[in-house]
Amino acid sequence: GEGTGGAGMTAAVSAAPELVLASQSASRRAMLAAAGVPHHSVSPAIDEEALKEGLRAEGRTARQLADALAEAKALKLSIRMPGTLVLGCDQTLELDDGAMLDKAADPADAARVLRRLSGATHKLHSAAVICENGAPIWRQIESASLTVRPLTDDFIARYIELDWEQFR
């Protein structure tokens, strides 16, 4: 029966808003799952390359670019899914000279990227934005300085050979 607590309690409890991850990224899905956050993933279906190009043309920094891309992903789905919390995420990699690196297109490009990172310090900018009903309601942007030890060409070749699917 009804009571003030315990296993038999039947009082209505309002459900937390559903969380949608605006990404198909296996690593982002795994992080939410490991944290015990119930969610499901939906592709935001945005032309990320065109958006990046436009933002870069506007002179956005790597940090601003990560934030804008995360917001665009969450916002697009949030407009289509009212009442749902939508989490958009993005990362940008900034070299010490301010250049931004994109994901490697193929193994040869991955080798070029790793040679560029070898022995250098760079910044990884990570942004997360939650939108609800077509508006951002929360955001977090963090930057970490990372130093890659010097890598030999043999190491780079073997790494790409073994981990290309993880690298992309």
MOQUIQUI-V203066 format. One record per residue. N is the residue number from 1. RES is the residue in three letters. PSI is psi as a letter, one per 40 degrees, with the letter a starting at -180 (NA if undefined). OMEGA is omega in degrees with one decimal (NA if undefined). Layout:
n:N res:RES psi:PSI omega:OMEGA
n:N res:RES psi:PSI omega:OMEGA
This chain:
n:1 res:GLY psi:a omega:-179.9
n:2 res:GLU psi:i omega:-180.0
n:3 res:GLY psi:a omega:-178.1
n:4 res:THR psi:e omega:179.2
n:5 res:GLY psi:a omega:177.8
n:6 res:GLY psi:a omega:-173.6
n:7 res:ALA psi:d omega:-176.9
n:8 res:GLY psi:e omega:-176.5
n:9 res:MET psi:h omega:-178.2
n:10 res:THR psi:e omega:-179.3
n:11 res:ALA psi:i omega:179.6
n:12 res:ALA psi:h omega:176.9
n:13 res:VAL psi:h omega:-179.8
n:14 res:SER psi:h omega:-178.7
n:15 res:ALA psi:i omega:174.6
n:16 res:ALA psi:i omega:177.3
n:17 res:PRO psi:i omega:178.8
n:18 res:GLU psi:i omega:176.9
n:19 res:LEU psi:h omega:175.0
n:20 res:VAL psi:h omega:174.2
n:21 res:LEU psi:h omega:-178.7
n:22 res:ALA psi:g omega:-176.7
n:23 res:SER psi:i omega:171.6
n:24 res:GLN psi:e omega:-177.1
n:25 res:SER psi:h omega:179.3
n:26 res:ALA psi:d omega:-178.1
n:27 res:SER psi:d omega:178.2
n:28 res:ARG psi:d omega:176.5
n:29 res:ARG psi:d omega:-179.4
n:30 res:ALA psi:d omega:179.0
n:31 res:MET psi:d omega:178.7
n:32 res:LEU psi:d omega:178.7
n:33 res:ALA psi:d omega:-179.8
n:34 res:ALA psi:d omega:178.8
n:35 res:ALA psi:e omega:179.4
n:36 res:GLY psi:f omega:-178.7
n:37 res:VAL psi:h omega:178.1
n:38 res:PRO psi:h omega:-177.0
n:39 res:HIS psi:i omega:164.6
n:40 res:HIS psi:i omega:-173.5
n:41 res:SER psi:h omega:176.7
n:42 res:VAL psi:h omega:176.8
n:43 res:SER psi:h omega:178.6
n:44 res:PRO psi:e omega:177.5
n:45 res:ALA psi:f omega:174.2
n:46 res:ILE psi:i omega:176.0
n:47 res:ASP psi:g omega:-174.0
n:48 res:GLU psi:d omega:-179.3
n:49 res:GLU psi:d omega:178.7
n:50 res:ALA psi:d omega:178.9
n:51 res:LEU psi:d omega:177.1
n:52 res:LYS psi:d omega:-178.5
n:53 res:GLU psi:d omega:179.3
n:54 res:GLY psi:d omega:-180.0
n:55 res:LEU psi:d omega:176.9
n:56 res:ARG psi:d omega:178.7
n:57 res:ALA psi:d omega:177.1
n:58 res:GLU psi:e omega:179.0
n:59 res:GLY psi:e omega:179.3
n:60 res:ARG psi:i omega:175.4
n:61 res:THR psi:i omega:178.7
n:62 res:ALA psi:d omega:179.0
n:63 res:ARG psi:d omega:178.9
n:64 res:GLN psi:d omega:179.2
n:65 res:LEU psi:d omega:178.0
n:66 res:ALA psi:d omega:-179.7
n:67 res:ASP psi:d omega:-177.8
n:68 res:ALA psi:d omega:179.0
n:69 res:LEU psi:d omega:178.0
n:70 res:ALA psi:d omega:179.8
n:71 res:GLU psi:d omega:-178.7
n:72 res:ALA psi:d omega:179.7
n:73 res:LYS psi:d omega:-178.2
n:74 res:ALA psi:d omega:-176.7
n:75 res:LEU psi:d omega:-177.5
n:76 res:LYS psi:d omega:179.9
n:77 res:LEU psi:d omega:-178.0
n:78 res:SER psi:d omega:178.3
n:79 res:ILE psi:d omega:-178.5
n:80 res:ARG psi:e omega:-173.8
n:81 res:MET psi:g omega:-177.7
n:82 res:PRO psi:i omega:178.6
n:83 res:GLY psi:e omega:-177.9
n:84 res:THR psi:h omega:172.4
n:85 res:LEU psi:h omega:-178.0
n:86 res:VAL psi:h omega:-179.6
n:87 res:LEU psi:h omega:174.2
n:88 res:GLY psi:h omega:-178.2
n:89 res:CYS psi:i omega:172.1
n:90 res:ASP psi:i omega:177.4
n:91 res:GLN psi:i omega:171.8
n:92 res:THR psi:i omega:180.0
n:93 res:LEU psi:h omega:-176.5
n:94 res:GLU psi:h omega:178.4
n:95 res:LEU psi:i omega:-177.3
n:96 res:ASP psi:d omega:178.3
n:97 res:ASP psi:e omega:178.9
n:98 res:GLY psi:e omega:178.1
n:99 res:ALA psi:i omega:178.3
n:100 res:MET psi:h omega:177.6
n:101 res:LEU psi:h omega:174.8
n:102 res:ASP psi:i omega:176.6
n:103 res:LYS psi:i omega:179.3
n:104 res:ALA psi:h omega:-178.7
n:105 res:ALA psi:d omega:-176.8
n:106 res:ASP psi:i omega:-177.9
n:107 res:PRO psi:d omega:178.7
n:108 res:ALA psi:d omega:177.5
n:109 res:ASP psi:d omega:177.5
n:110 res:ALA psi:d omega:178.4
n:111 res:ALA psi:d omega:178.0
n:112 res:ARG psi:d omega:179.6
n:113 res:VAL psi:d omega:-179.1
n:114 res:LEU psi:d omega:176.2
n:115 res:ARG psi:d omega:178.9
n:116 res:ARG psi:d omega:-179.5
n:117 res:LEU psi:d omega:-175.4
n:118 res:SER psi:h omega:177.2
n:119 res:GLY psi:e omega:-175.4
n:120 res:ALA psi:i omega:174.4
n:121 res:THR psi:h omega:179.2
n:122 res:HIS psi:i omega:-179.4
n:123 res:LYS psi:h omega:173.8
n:124 res:LEU psi:h omega:179.0
n:125 res:HIS psi:h omega:-179.6
n:126 res:SER psi:h omega:-179.5
n:127 res:ALA psi:i omega:174.7
n:128 res:ALA psi:h omega:-179.4
n:129 res:VAL psi:h omega:173.8
n:130 res:ILE psi:h omega:176.1
n:131 res:CYS psi:i omega:174.3
n:132 res:GLU psi:h omega:178.7
n:133 res:ASN psi:f omega:174.5
n:134 res:GLY psi:e omega:179.4
n:135 res:ALA psi:i omega:175.4
n:136 res:PRO psi:h omega:179.0
n:137 res:ILE psi:e omega:179.7
n:138 res:TRP psi:i omega:175.3
n:139 res:ARG psi:i omega:174.6
n:140 res:GLN psi:h omega:177.2
n:141 res:ILE psi:h omega:178.9
n:142 res:GLU psi:i omega:177.1
n:143 res:SER psi:h omega:177.7
n:144 res:ALA psi:h omega:173.8
n:145 res:SER psi:h omega:-177.5
n:146 res:LEU psi:h omega:176.5
n:147 res:THR psi:h omega:178.6
n:148 res:VAL psi:h omega:177.9
n:149 res:ARG psi:i omega:176.4
n:150 res:PRO psi:h omega:-178.0
n:151 res:LEU psi:h omega:175.9
n:152 res:THR psi:i omega:176.7
n:153 res:ASP psi:d omega:177.8
n:154 res:ASP psi:d omega:179.1
n:155 res:PHE psi:d omega:-178.9
n:156 res:ILE psi:d omega:-179.8
n:157 res:ALA psi:d omega:-178.6
n:158 res:ARG psi:d omega:179.3
n:159 res:TYR psi:d omega:-179.2
n:160 res:ILE psi:d omega:178.8
n:161 res:GLU psi:d omega:-176.6
n:162 res:LEU psi:d omega:-169.3
n:163 res:ASP psi:f omega:-177.2
n:164 res:TRP psi:d omega:-178.0
n:165 res:GLU psi:d omega:177.1
n:166 res:GLN psi:d omega:-176.1
n:167 res:PHE psi:d omega:-175.7
n:168 res:ARG psi:NA omega:NA
